[in-house]
Amino acid sequence: MQISILGSLSDTQGRSPVNATVENLASLRDEGFRRVWMTQMPYEPDLLTVLAVALREVDRIEVGTGVIPIQNQHPMLLAQRALTLSLISGGRFILGLGMTHQAVTEGMWGIPWNKPVRRLREYLDGLQPLLAGEKADAVGETVTTRGALQIPGATAPDVYIAALGPQLLRLAGRRTAGTVTWMTGPKTLAEHIGPTLRQAAADAGRPDGAARVVAALPVSVTDDVAAARAQAAEQFAMYGQLPSYRAMLDREGYAGPEDAVIIGDEAAVGERLESLRAAGVDEFVAVVFDRSAEVRARTRALLRQQR
């Protein structure tokens, strides 16, 4: 199981988000991590613009988006940006896509949130040919994409989908590199996420390993479990309310996000990571969340040992 780190444009400690991202990527690269996933929140700077600088400045580390919402940009625009980032980075960019939440699309952008499976399928119909250097001619109910791009030297990035429900998981298994999950525990990963994704890939005639499970969870290697749980309950509270994540917590039998968080000493966290490996997770993305710099360093040290 590959071990990666989740980064955020909000985690800057007062620095420029561009400078902070460059420094964080370089530091994680030097610690030995091969890949970082970066979030895009609706109130943050534009992630892909920041990564254009960071991937130029920092070598030898891969960066994935976890995830870019599809509703507020056309497939051709996103294909242009993704291929440009792939060109800048020499193929070290990974494109994670998703349907953001109804409160964002309708409440903030005024864009309908309905028909999520159709929207994502039609989006891929336009996006994927363009990423492959081909002409797109996809007429859809929610989005239409026609035309081609000319970006010489760019290689198509792997595409992942943030898929939790069965229909999106099957779409991811048939057509993409896999799924990126959040707040999803080992039972649900083993019994729902992995089997649905991989069966869809097999039904589509894809080889074993073509569709991967990337699972992100908060983690803290600490002796003060109670304090870490209290912080997690406060920091991640909204994920107990958003319908898609609430469904994953309910499947696992968790009362709240603090039950999904991986907390404990080295032995306890190592056991939890092993349960994810046994659940069929191909890549674990750690959200190192403790307020203490010493605890965060201790957590990264264990994660490096688990790679």
Secondary structure, 3 states (H helix, E strand, C coil): CEEEEEECCCCCCCCCHHHHHHHHHHHHHHHCCCEEEECCCCCCCCHHHHHHHHHHHCCCCEEEECCEECCCCCHHHHHHHHHHHHHHHCCCEEEEEECCCHHHHCCCCCCCCCCHHHHHHHHHHHHHHHHCCCCEEECCCCCCEEECCCCCCCCCCCEEECCCCHHHHHHHHHHCCEEEEECCCHHHHHHHHHHHHHHHHHHCCCCCCCCEEEEEEEEEECCCHHHHHHHHHHHCHHHHCCHHHHHHHHHHCCCCHHHHCEEECHHHHHHHHHHHHHCCCCEEEEEECCCCHHHHHHHHHHHHHHC
